[in-house]
Amino acid sequence: MSAAVETGLVLEGLRCASCAHRVEQGLRHAYGVQRAEVNYANHRANVRFDPGQTDASRLVSVVEDLGFAAQPYDPATLDRPRDRGSRSAMVRVLVAAFLAGNVMWLAAALYAGDYQGMEPSVRTALRWLVVALSLPAATWCAAPFWRGAWHGLRRGSLTIDVPIVLGIATSVGTTIAGTLAGSDLLFVDSAAMIVFLILLGRTLEQRARTRASEAIERLQSLAPSIARRVGSDGTIEEIHRDALAVGDTIRVAAGESFPADVRIVGHPVEVDESIVTGESIPVLREPGAEVPCGARLAGTEAIAVVIAIAGNDHLARMSSLLERAQASRPEIQRLADRIAAVFAPAVLVTAALTALLGVALGLEALEIAMRAAAVLIVACPCALGLATPAAIAAAVGRAAGLGIWVKDGAALERLAAVDVVLLDKTGTLTEGHLRVVGIESSEDVRPEEVTTWAARAEGAVPHPIADAIRASAPTDTAPLDPIEVVPGLGVIADRDGQRVMVGRRALLEREGILLDEALCLREKENARRGHSIAWVSRGDRVLGLVCFADEPRQDAREATTRLTDAGLRLELLTGDHEAAARNASARVGITAVHSELSPEAKVDRIAEWRSKSANVAFVGDGINDAAALGAADVGLAMARGAEVTREAADLVLQGGRLTAVPDARDLARATLQRIRENLAFALAYNVVAVPLAILGILEPLHAAIAMSASSLVVVGNATRLLRWSPKS
């Protein structure tokens, strides 16, 4: 048996999660395939197979036999078909909007002419113009619905596409037949409008899936493309990171990111590993310590040896984790789709029975045809098709007014069912940056002296603690020079021959400074509260301590209280150490805390909850949260967080409000309620109107009016969401 290989396929034509499942099962049962996974979020399949038994072309054939299109995954050309598809979908929406708008205006003129009078020649000309404008809307613009209905019928499933195309065909066919017969019947206006509205909703959802795919690509681009390789003779050569090999020695300048997974050699360095932990405070890495690709170097330059190249490094593993997380997220089966599975055949059977009843009663052929047409028209799924997109559109608009950017309308339906909310700490529950929360000064030393000398010693050092100290000092504080940065310990500056030091206790002890016992006790007290501590000395004397903390957001307590009162379970998941996590959670009322978690551990915790049939929302902001955002049923990202997290999330919270989380859930529940009301009304309308059409009481003209009225009721009910207000 040949060694197994893996390949990727880009899939086209997936319209729902069941489509993805069908392709996945088809690939898994193909000859020579060992494993197959289909990611509906980015329409991509990963297949592991025996090259001695099958190949990529045969896998493509398997997908095509199932009624879908596929092509081998090529990162260099992936964007081109995706961009073309996005442009094509947008053009289709714009054309549908133009046609629907003009059809509605002309239809309004014809309706007005029925009451106020209109020249027959003008009426006929306008009717044919309406038909002419409706045909491209019902054919080219509605082509995705026709394809979806056809593929669904081939697979033996009835989605919402089937009754939609049934209604479109009936409306257009009846209008053309009526126009030829000199009738006043007009039905294509509603068909043109529903084509536009549903196309708009589906295009927005497609853009959301595209953004999910872009999150993976964005994550992979976090490492610098250029690396500085050190030759055997000490020369520096700039090469692309893909050209690095395991064992190469590289040099990384302060402030730059590591282009590969490396092992530190030479001297200790401080590294910002927020890409793993979410915490921006640099950590000390001694020679021999491993540093992940994408981590940023703080302080001095570093010399390191490559231990994993592109494709096998930490970023590649995180990208794979995010892709698997997105693939494991359950896609909801929309209420409208479930109803359509019963609704579509019921309408067809009812229309056929109506015709048979007319034959049994001895009615004329024209009367039989009119009654059957009335049944099909009155049951046109305009109201059913508009029930979800109208409510989603109104909710998205209202959410924008509340500072919530909804990227995926389906996420609102998932959010309404959430019963567990998991939150990251740094940048989500807290402000995301250190600030000075206290000064402990020695006897006869004013607190202002401690911060002033600390700020002068830090100078322009790029470090979160230095930033916090400078922010708390007077703006005219002059920095000292020269300044020596001691990796992992702090800084040493010179003032007229006297050293000024800011950093860990170990720095002062190493330099022979005698520590104050009272300050040592206060250091322990502040450490128990989760504070970071910097000692400050001048000459041979300790001036005091500067205490730092990443404070909870001002509305954090209100947000957690509202979520808890709504019956939701809350947990804090963080890469930070336990003391800081416990301190932050206690201040906002969260009792369940999981600290020092890796990105993989956060995903595992989400999977653990979902294995208990819980619906999980995750709120985060850091690069290390991207996979968790993709793994949760609903991901919510803070707008000030990393770009990759904003792309991986379903909702983005603007303005730094944590109360936007309960606001979003409450709005989602209100939206789901409107969808249910709309679907209930659409079904009730059919229960009343269809029997009247069968009996001939509701003629085709009245059926058209009733159909339009039902759509207006559904849209009007959905627009009530525009006036929705969150609980105070």
C-alpha positions in Angstrom: 0.0 0.0 0.0 1.3 3.5 -0.9 1.9 6.1 1.7 -1.3 8.1 2.3 -1.4 11.7 1.1 -3.8 14.6 1.8 -5.3 17.0 -0.6 -7.8 19.8 -0.5 -10.8 20.4 -2.7 -12.7 23.7 -3.2 -16.4 22.9 -3.4 -19.1 24.9 -5.2 -22.8 24.6 -5.0 -23.1 23.8 -1.2 -26.3 25.5 -0.2 -26.8 24.1 3.4 -25.1 22.0 6.0 -26.9 18.9 4.7 -25.1 19.4 1.3 -21.8 19.5 3.1 -22.7 16.3 5.0 -23.7 14.6 1.8 -20.4 15.4 0.1 -18.5 14.3 3.2 -20.2 11.0 3.3 -19.7 10.5 -0.4 -16.0 11.1 -0.2 -15.6 8.9 2.9 -17.2 6.0 1.1 -15.1 6.5 -2.1 -12.6 3.8 -3.0 -9.1 4.5 -1.5 -10.3 7.3 0.8 -9.1 7.0 4.5 -10.6 10.2 5.9 -12.7 13.1 4.6 -13.8 16.3 6.3 -15.9 19.0 4.7 -15.9 22.5 6.1 -19.2 24.3 5.2 -17.8 27.6 6.5 -15.2 27.9 3.7 -16.6 25.3 1.3 -13.5 23.2 1.4 -12.9 19.5 1.7 -9.7 17.9 3.2 -9.3 14.3 2.0 -6.7 11.7 3.0 -6.3 8.9 0.5 -4.1 6.1 -0.8 -2.5 7.4 -4.1 -2.2 3.8 -5.3 -6.0 3.4 -5.3 -7.3 6.8 -6.3 -6.3 10.4 -7.1 -7.5 14.0 -6.9 -9.3 13.8 -10.3 -11.4 10.8 -9.2 -12.3 12.6 -6.0 -13.5 15.5 -8.1 -15.6 13.1 -10.1 -17.1 11.7 -6.9 -18.2 15.2 -5.9 -19.6 16.0 -9.3 -21.6 12.7 -9.3 -23.3 14.1 -6.2 -24.4 17.2 -8.1 -21.7 19.6 -6.9 -18.6 21.2 -8.5 -15.1 20.8 -7.1 -11.5 21.7 -8.0 -8.2 21.0 -6.3 -7.2 23.5 -3.7 -4.5 25.9 -4.8 -3.7 28.7 -2.4 -2.2 30.8 -5.2 -5.4 30.9 -7.2 -8.0 30.4 -4.5 -9.0 34.0 -4.3 -9.8 34.3 -8.0 -12.9 32.1 -8.2 -14.0 33.3 -4.8 -13.8 36.9 -5.9 -15.5 36.1 -9.2 -18.3 34.4 -7.4 -18.7 37.3 -5.0 -18.8 39.8 -7.8 -21.3 37.6 -9.7 -23.6 37.4 -6.7 -23.5 41.1 -6.1 -24.3 41.9 -9.7 -27.2 39.4 -9.5 -28.5 41.2 -6.4 -28.2 44.7 -8.0 -29.9 43.6 -11.1 -32.7 42.0 -9.1 -33.1 45.2 -7.1 -33.4 47.3 -10.3 -35.9 45.0 -11.8 -38.0 44.5 -8.7 -38.2 48.3 -8.0 -39.3 49.0 -11.6 -41.8 46.2 -11.6 -43.4 47.4 -8.3 -43.7 50.9 -9.6 -45.4 49.7 -12.9 -47.6 47.3 -10.9 -48.7 50.2 -8.7 -49.6 52.2 -11.8 -51.7 49.3 -13.1 -53.5 48.8 -9.8 -54.3 52.5 -9.7 -55.5 52.3 -13.3 -58.0 49.6 -12.3 -59.8 52.1 -10.0 -59.2 55.4 -11.9 -59.4 54.2 -15.5 -56.7 53.6 -18.1 -56.5 53.4 -21.8 -56.6 49.7 -22.9 -53.6 50.2 -25.1 -51.6 51.8 -22.3 -52.7 49.0 -19.9 -51.6 46.3 -22.4 -48.2 48.1 -23.0 -47.5 48.4 -19.3 -48.5 44.8 -18.6 -46.0 43.5 -21.3 -43.4 45.8 -19.9 -43.9 44.3 -16.5 -43.6 40.8 -17.9 -40.5 41.8 -19.8 -38.8 43.2 -16.7 -40.0 40.2 -14.6 -38.6 37.5 -16.9 -34.9 38.2 -16.2 -35.7 38.4 -12.5 -37.5 35.1 -12.6 -34.9 33.4 -14.6 -31.3 34.7 -14.5 -31.6 36.4 -11.1 -33.5 33.5 -9.6 -31.1 30.9 -11.2 -29.6 30.0 -7.7 -33.2 29.1 -6.6 -33.8 26.9 -9.7 -30.5 25.2 -9.2 -31.1 24.7 -5.5 -34.6 23.2 -6.1 -33.3 20.9 -8.8 -30.3 19.7 -6.7 -32.6 19.2 -3.8 -35.1 17.2 -5.7 -32.3 15.1 -7.1 -31.2 14.3 -3.6 -34.8 13.7 -2.5 -35.0 16.7 -0.2 -37.4 19.7 -0.3 -35.8 22.9 0.9 -37.4 26.4 0.8 -36.1 26.7 -2.8 -38.8 24.3 -4.1 -41.9 26.3 -3.0 -40.1 29.6 -4.0 -39.5 28.4 -7.6 -43.0 27.0 -7.6 -44.4 30.4 -6.7 -42.2 32.2 -9.2 -43.2 29.8 -12.1 -46.9 30.1 -11.2 -46.8 33.9 -10.9 -45.0 34.4 -14.2 -46.9 31.7 -16.1 -50.3 32.9 -14.9 -49.5 36.6 -15.6 -48.3 35.8 -19.2 -51.4 33.6 -19.8 -53.7 36.3 -18.4 -52.0 39.0 -20.5 -52.5 36.9 -23.7 -56.1 36.4 -22.7 -56.7 40.1 -22.0 -57.2 39.5 -18.3 -56.4 42.0 -15.5 -54.6 39.4 -13.4 -51.0 40.4 -12.3 -48.8 38.4 -10.0 -45.2 38.9 -11.1 -44.6 41.9 -8.9 -44.5 39.9 -5.7 -42.3 37.3 -7.4 -39.8 39.9 -8.5 -39.6 41.4 -5.0 -39.1 38.1 -3.2 -36.3 37.1 -5.7 -34.5 40.3 -4.7 -35.0 40.0 -0.9 -34.0 36.4 -0.7 -31.0 36.9 -3.0 -29.9 39.8 -0.7 -30.0 37.6 2.4 -28.2 34.7 0.8 -25.5 37.0 -0.6 -24.9 38.5 2.9 -24.6 35.0 4.3 -22.1 34.0 1.6 -20.0 37.1 2.4 -20.0 35.9 6.1 -18.7 32.5 5.0 -16.0 34.2 2.9 -14.9 36.2 5.9 -14.7 33.0 7.9 -12.3 31.6 5.3 -10.3 34.9 5.3 -9.8 34.5 9.1 -7.7 31.4 8.5 -5.6 33.2 5.8 -5.2 36.2 8.1 -3.9 34.0 10.9 -1.4 32.4 8.5 -0.1 35.9 7.5 0.8 37.0 11.1 4.3 35.8 10.7 6.7 38.1 8.8 7.3 37.0 5.2 11.1 37.9 5.4 13.6 36.2 7.8 17.2 37.1 8.5 19.3 34.0 8.2 22.8 34.0 9.8 25.4 32.3 7.6 28.3 30.1 8.9 30.6 33.1 8.4 28.3 35.5 10.4 26.8 37.2 7.3 23.1 38.1 7.3 21.0 37.0 4.4 17.3 38.1 4.0 15.2 35.3 2.6 11.5 34.4 2.5 10.3 32.5 5.5 9.3 29.6 3.3 13.0 29.1 2.4 14.0 28.5 6.1 15.1 25.0 7.1 15.2 23.3 10.4 18.5 24.1 12.1 18.9 27.5 10.4 20.1 30.3 12.7 18.1 33.5 12.4 18.3 37.0 13.9 15.2 38.9 15.0 15.2 42.6 15.9 13.4 44.1 18.8 9.7 44.7 18.0 9.7 42.1 15.2 7.8 38.8 15.1 9.5 35.4 14.8 9.1 34.0 11.3 9.1 30.3 12.5 9.0 28.2 15.6 12.5 28.7 17.2 14.7 27.8 20.1 16.5 30.8 21.8 20.3 30.8 21.8 22.8 33.3 23.1 21.2 35.4 25.8 17.8 35.7 27.5 15.1 37.7 25.8 11.6 39.0 26.6 8.8 37.8 24.2 5.2 38.9 23.8 3.4 35.5 23.4 -0.1 36.9 23.4 -0.6 34.9 20.2 -0.7 31.9 22.5 -1.8 33.2 25.9 -3.7 36.4 25.1 -1.5 38.3 27.6 0.5 41.1 26.3 3.0 41.3 29.2 6.3 39.9 27.8 7.7 36.8 29.4 11.4 35.9 29.9 12.7 33.2 27.7 16.1 31.8 28.6 18.5 30.1 26.1 17.1 26.8 25.2 13.5 27.9 25.5 11.1 27.5 22.6 9.2 30.4 21.1 6.2 30.0 18.7 6.0 31.5 15.3 4.3 34.9 15.3 5.4 35.8 18.8 6.8 39.4 19.1 10.2 40.2 20.5 10.4 42.9 23.2 13.6 44.7 24.3 16.9 43.6 22.7 17.4 41.5 19.5 17.4 37.7 19.6 19.4 34.9 18.0 17.5 31.7 17.6 17.5 28.3 15.8 14.6 27.2 13.6 12.9 24.1 15.0 9.8 24.0 12.7 9.3 25.5 9.3 6.2 27.1 7.6 3.4 24.6 7.4 4.4 22.8 10.5 4.8 25.7 12.9 2.5 27.1 15.6 0.6 29.3 13.2 -0.1 26.4 10.9 -1.4 24.4 13.9 -3.6 27.3 15.0 -4.9 27.7 11.4 -5.7 24.0 11.3 -7.4 24.2 14.7 -9.5 27.1 13.5 -10.5 25.3 10.3 -11.5 22.2 12.3 -13.4 24.3 14.8 -15.4 26.0 12.0 -16.1 22.7 10.4 -17.4 21.3 13.7 -19.8 24.2 14.3 -23.4 23.0 13.7 -25.3 24.8 11.0 -29.0 25.3 12.0 -31.7 23.9 9.8 -33.9 26.9 9.3 -37.5 26.8 10.4 -38.5 27.8 6.9 -36.7 24.8 5.4 -38.3 22.4 7.8 -41.7 23.8 7.0 -41.0 23.8 3.3 -40.3 20.1 3.4 -44.1 19.6 4.1 -45.4 22.8 2.6 -44.2 22.3 -1.0 -45.7 18.8 -1.6 -48.9 19.8 0.2 -49.4 22.7 -2.2 -48.8 20.6 -5.3 -51.2 17.8 -4.0 -53.8 20.4 -3.1 -53.7 22.0 -6.5 -54.0 18.6 -8.2 -56.9 17.6 -5.9 -58.6 20.9 -6.7 -58.3 20.1 -10.4 -59.7 16.6 -9.8 -62.5 18.0 -7.8 -63.4 20.4 -10.6 -63.5 17.5 -13.0 -65.7 15.5 -10.7 -68.1 18.4 -10.4 -68.3 18.7 -14.1 -66.8 22.3 -14.2 -65.5 23.7 -17.4 -61.8 23.5 -18.2 -61.2 27.2 -17.8 -62.9 27.2 -14.4 -60.9 24.2 -13.3 -57.7 25.9 -14.4 -58.6 29.1 -12.6 -59.3 27.3 -9.4 -56.0 25.4 -9.5 -54.2 28.6 -10.4 -55.8 30.4 -7.5 -54.6 27.6 -5.1 -51.0 27.9 -6.4 -51.1 31.7 -6.3 -52.6 32.1 -2.9 -50.1 29.5 -1.6 -47.2 31.3 -3.2 -44.5 31.2 -0.4 -43.8 35.0 -0.5 -44.8 35.3 3.2 -43.1 32.0 4.0 -39.9 33.0 2.1 -39.9 36.5 3.7 -40.5 35.3 7.2 -36.8 34.8 8.1 -34.9 37.3 5.8 -37.2 40.2 6.7 -36.8 39.6 10.4 -33.0 39.1 10.0 -32.6 42.3 7.9 -34.5 44.4 10.5 -32.5 42.8 13.4 -29.2 43.5 11.6 -30.2 47.1 11.2 -31.2 47.5 14.8 -28.0 45.8 16.0 -25.9 48.3 14.0 -27.7 51.1 15.9 -26.6 49.4 19.2 -23.0 49.1 18.1 -23.2 45.4 17.2 -22.0 44.3 13.7 -23.8 41.1 12.7 -21.8 39.4 10.0 -23.9 36.2 9.7 -27.7 36.5 10.0 -28.0 32.8 10.9 -25.9 33.5 13.9 -28.8 35.4 15.4 -30.9 32.3 15.4 -28.1 30.3 17.0 -27.5 33.1 19.6 -31.1 32.9 20.7 -30.6 29.3 21.8 -27.4 29.9 23.7 -27.3 28.8 27.3 -23.6 28.9 28.1 -21.4 32.0 27.7 -17.6 31.7 27.9 -15.5 34.8 28.2 -11.9 35.6 27.7 -10.3 37.9 30.3 -7.7 40.3 28.8 -9.3 42.7 26.4 -12.7 41.2 26.8 -13.7 41.2 30.4 -11.0 43.7 31.1 -9.8 46.8 29.3 -6.9 45.0 27.7 -4.0 47.2 28.9 -2.2 47.7 32.2 -2.6 50.9 34.2 -1.2 52.0 37.6 -3.7 51.1 40.3 -1.5 51.9 43.4 1.7 53.3 44.7 3.4 51.9 47.8 6.2 54.4 48.8 8.9 54.1 51.4 9.0 56.3 54.4 9.6 60.0 53.6 9.0 59.4 49.9 6.0 61.0 48.2 4.1 58.7 45.7 4.6 61.3 42.9 8.4 60.8 43.3 8.1 57.1 42.7 6.1 57.4 39.5 8.3 60.3 38.2 11.6 58.5 38.7 10.1 55.3 37.3 8.9 57.2 34.2 12.3 58.9 33.7 14.1 55.5 33.9 11.7 53.8 31.5 12.3 56.5 28.9 11.0 55.2 25.5 11.2 51.5 26.3 8.6 49.6 24.3 6.9 47.6 27.1 3.4 47.4 28.6 4.6 48.3 32.1 6.6 51.2 30.8 3.6 52.4 28.9 1.5 52.3 32.1 4.2 54.2 34.1 4.5 56.9 31.5 0.8 57.3 31.3 0.6 58.0 35.1 3.5 60.4 35.2 3.5 64.2 34.3 3.7 64.8 30.6 6.8 66.9 30.9 8.9 64.1 32.6 12.3 64.0 30.9 13.8 60.5 30.3 17.2 59.5 31.5 20.0 58.4 29.3 21.6 56.0 28.8 19.1 53.2 29.7 20.1 49.5 29.9 17.3 47.0 29.4 17.8 43.8 31.4 15.6 41.1 29.8 13.1 39.7 32.2 14.1 41.9 35.0 13.7 45.6 34.2 15.7 48.7 33.3 18.7 50.5 34.7 19.3 54.2 34.0 22.0 56.6 35.1 21.4 59.9 36.9 24.7 61.8 37.6 26.4 58.6 38.5 23.4 57.3 40.5 21.6 54.3 39.1 17.8 54.5 38.8 16.2 51.0 38.5 12.7 49.9 37.7 11.7 46.2 37.6 11.4 43.0 39.5 12.6 42.5 43.0 15.3 40.2 41.6 16.9 43.1 39.7 17.4 45.2 42.9 18.7 42.1 44.8 21.2 41.4 42.0 22.5 44.9 42.2 22.9 44.8 46.0 20.0 47.1 47.0 18.7 46.6 50.5 14.9 45.9 50.4 12.4 47.4 52.9 10.6 44.6 54.8 7.4 46.6 55.0 7.4 47.0 51.2 8.0 43.3 50.8 4.8 42.6 52.8 2.9 45.1 50.7 4.3 43.4 47.6 2.8 40.1 48.7 -0.6 41.6 49.5 -0.8 43.2 46.0 0.4 40.0 44.3 -2.5 38.2 46.0 -4.9 40.7 44.4 -3.5 39.8 41.0 -1.4 43.0 40.5 1.9 43.2 38.7 4.6 44.8 40.7 7.6 47.0 39.7 10.2 48.1 42.3 11.7 51.5 41.9 15.1 52.5 43.4 17.5 55.5 43.2 21.0 55.2 44.2 21.1 52.7 47.1 17.6 53.4 48.3 14.3 51.9 47.5 11.7 54.6 46.6 8.7 52.3 46.5 6.5 50.0 44.5 4.3 50.6 41.5 1.3 48.3 41.2 -0.4 47.5 37.9 -3.6 45.8 36.9 -5.7 45.3 33.8 -9.0 46.5 35.3 -12.4 45.1 34.4 -14.5 47.1 32.0 -16.8 49.6 33.7 -20.0 47.7 32.5 -18.6 44.2 33.1 -20.5 43.6 36.3 -23.8 44.8 34.7 -23.2 42.5 31.7 -22.5 39.4 33.7 -25.4 40.1 36.0 -27.8 40.4 33.1 -26.6 37.2 31.6 -26.8 35.3 34.9 -30.3 36.7 35.6 -31.3 35.4 32.1 -30.4 31.9 33.3 -27.1 31.5 31.4 -24.0 29.7 32.7 -20.9 31.9 32.7 -17.2 30.8 32.7 -13.9 32.7 32.4 -11.4 31.1 30.1 -8.0 32.8 30.0 -4.3 32.1 29.4 -3.4 34.3 32.3 -2.2 33.0 35.7 -4.7 31.9 38.3 -4.3 34.8 40.7 -5.1 37.4 38.1 -8.0 35.3 36.7 -9.5 34.8 40.1 -9.2 38.5 41.0 -10.9 39.6 37.7 -13.7 37.1 37.9 -14.5 37.9 41.6 -14.8 41.6 40.7 -17.5 40.9 38.0 -19.3 38.0 39.6 -18.1 35.0 37.7 -17.4 31.9 39.9 -16.2 29.4 37.3 -12.7 30.1 36.2 -10.2 28.2 34.0 -6.7 29.8 33.9 -3.5 29.2 32.0 -5.3 27.8 29.0 -3.8 27.3 25.5 -5.9 28.0 22.4 -6.4 24.2 22.1 -7.6 24.0 25.7 -10.2 26.7 25.1 -11.6 24.7 22.1 -11.6 21.6 24.2 -13.7 23.3 26.9 -16.2 24.4 24.3 -16.4 20.9 22.9 -16.9 19.6 26.4 -19.9 21.8 26.9 -21.3 20.9 23.5 -21.0 17.2 24.3 -23.5 18.0 27.0 -25.9 19.3 24.4 -25.3 22.9 25.5 -25.3 25.8 23.0 -22.2 27.9 23.6 -21.2 31.5 22.9 -17.6 32.6 23.2 -16.6 36.2 23.7 -12.9 37.1 23.0 -10.5 39.6 21.4 -7.0 38.1 21.0 -5.4 36.1 18.3 -5.3 33.1 20.6 -9.2 33.3 20.8 -9.7 32.8 17.0 -10.1 29.1 17.2 -12.5 29.3 20.1 -14.6 31.9 18.3 -14.8 29.5 15.4 -15.6 26.4 17.6 -18.5 28.0 19.5 -22.0 28.0 18.2 -21.7 31.8 18.2 -18.5 33.8 18.3 -18.5 37.4 19.5 -15.4 39.6 19.2 -14.5 42.9 20.6 -13.9 45.5 17.8 -10.6 46.7 19.3 -9.2 43.2 19.3 -7.0 41.5 16.7 -8.2 41.6 13.1 -8.2 37.8 12.8 -10.6 37.5 15.7 -13.0 40.0 14.1 -13.0 37.9 10.9 -13.5 34.6 12.8 -16.4 35.9 14.8 -20.1 36.0 13.9 -20.8 39.3 15.7 -18.4 42.2 16.4 -19.0 44.4 19.4 -18.2 48.1 18.7 -17.4 50.7 21.3 -15.9 48.4 24.0 -19.3 47.7 25.6 -19.5 44.3 27.3 -23.3 44.9 27.8 -23.5 44.5 24.1 -23.3 40.7 24.7 -26.7 40.5 26.6 -28.1 43.1 24.3 -27.2 40.9 21.3 -28.7 37.8 22.9 -32.0 39.6 23.8 -32.2 41.0 20.3 -31.6 37.5 18.9 -34.4 36.1 21.0 -36.7 38.9 19.9 -35.7 38.1 16.2 -36.5 34.4 16.6 -39.9 35.3 18.1 -40.6 37.5 15.0 -39.6 34.7 12.7 -41.9 32.3 14.5 -44.8 34.8 14.4 -44.2 35.4 10.7 -44.2 31.6 9.9 -47.3 31.1 12.1 -49.1 33.9 10.2 -48.0 32.5 6.8 -49.3 29.1 7.7 -52.5 30.4 9.2 -53.1 32.5 6.1 -52.7 29.4 3.9 -55.1 27.4 6.1 -57.8 30.1 5.6 -57.1 31.1 2.0 -56.4 27.8 0.3 -59.9 26.2 1.1 -61.5 29.4 -0.2 -59.5 29.1 -3.4 -60.5 25.4 -3.8 -64.1 26.3 -3.5 -63.8 29.0 -6.1 -64.7 31.8 -3.6 -61.2 33.3 -3.8 -60.6 34.1 -7.5 -57.1 34.5 -8.9 -57.3 38.3 -8.7 -58.3 38.2 -5.1 -55.7 35.5 -4.5 -53.0 37.9 -5.8 -54.2 40.7 -3.5 -54.3 38.3 -0.5 -50.8 37.0 -1.4 -49.4 40.6 -1.5 -51.2 41.5 1.7 -49.7 38.5 3.5 -46.2 39.6 2.5 -46.9 43.1 3.8 -48.0 41.8 7.1 -44.9 39.7 7.5 -42.6 42.6 6.5 -44.5 45.0 8.9 -44.2 42.6 11.8 -40.4 42.2 11.1 -39.9 46.0 11.0 -41.1 46.2 14.6 -37.5 45.0 15.5 -36.3 48.4 14.3 -37.9 49.9 17.4 -36.6 47.2 19.8 -34.8 48.5 22.9 -32.5 46.6 25.3 -33.3 46.1 28.9 -31.8 48.8 31.1 
